[in-house]
Amino acid sequence: MADETSVTPETPKYSPEVEEKAERILADHGLRRSGKSLQSTKSADISRAVSALGREKRELKLVKKDWEEADHRLRLHRKLARSLTLQDGELNLQLARVAGVDVSANNRIIGLINANRAKQQLVKDEIAALKKNADEKRKTLNEAEAKYAESVLAARASLDQLTAELNKSLSEQDVITAVKVMQVNFDVASDETAGSILNSVERRVLKIEEEVFRESIPLRIEGGALIVDVVVDRKSVPMMVDSGATLVSLPMETATKLGILVPEDAPRLNLIMADGRQISARRVTLEKVRVGNFEAEGVEAAVLDVTATGAEPLLGMSYLGNFKFEIDTAAKTLKMLRISTD
């Protein structure tokens, strides 16, 4: 008896003419076959934009490094200024001990005090120049971050538009027929979607989106002022958002509640309040200041004298200047942006 073998008939291939027509239909909708899959001919533009973002990020990293170096030099000079202030106090104590007792020592200490104060003035002038330089570099960095974020948003918008176009094309009957031809002739997957076709580009865009941090932080109005909750070294305090204030400023009572210690050698400041009063203050450095998910370290602040009655805590530029920000008074939000360059 002869063996019987079961043979599954193969699906007949479409003719070259039909295949060519299917390719034209796909091309008209921005698609082409590559091996056993479909590709978007328009995704190359988005890929090039993402590659350009890589170069833009490297440039952004250099701009950030430039600012960090300028900011570091400023901090070192401020530290030196505090050291010189402390040294001035110690020399004056020594002078008090020898006054009227040892003329030679008295003259020597006076000479040291004069030299120290001359150096203090020099460092003060250098700090002013360094601060101006650091502020300019911070502004440049903020602008570069905003430009990078806009480029990322543009890449996402282009990808979303292309996804919508492909979804529409893949639902049209002529494209469905053309894809069927490719399935039969080239084993193209039967479940191709816009998502699967653009998967590699989507992954690249998602990766760069993870580096862009945006947040709209709600503000509340109290007494006509915009108030936001600020975390200072793990303790929360409401502050008035004031982009016109150079420093974060804290009334003495608020500083005490936050556990902020004002060193005896803290530099003295003279501030002008909103009502025109001149108030004495001391400059301190806050370890960490956070609003929402945006944290800055080593934030310069002014602790106001106890005579500053009625003064409110202010969130000034010594914090806000670390980020690209926008105060939207109509929406009552503080919009903030930063880019990870790690």
TANORPE-V860478 format. One line per field, one symbol per residue. ss: DSSP state (2 for helix, 1 for strand, 0 for the rest). phi: phi as a letter, one per 20 degrees, with the letter a starting at -180 (. if undefined). A space follows every 50 residues. Layout:
# TANORPE-V860478
ss: ???
phi: ???
This chain:
# TANORPE-V860478
ss: 00000000000000022222222222220011110011110022222222 22222222222222222222222222222222222222222222222200 00222222222222222222222222222222222222222222222222 22222222222222222222002222222222222200000002222022 22222222200111111101110011111111001111111000000111 02222220000000000111110000011111111111111001111111 111100000000011022220001111100001111111000
phi: .ffddedefffffffgffffffffffffdmcbecmdcdcefeffffffff fffffffffffffffffgfffffffffffffffffffffffffffffdgm dcfffgfffffffffffffgfffffffffffgfffffffffgffffffff ffffffffffffffffgfffeefffgffffffffeclfgedfcgfffdgf fgfffgffffeddcbdefdcecmndedcecedlmdebfcefbfeefdfcc ggffgffemeedffefgecdddfgenfecfbcecdefbcccmdddcdmef bdeffffefnfdfdedffdgffcfbbedffelcdecbbdedf
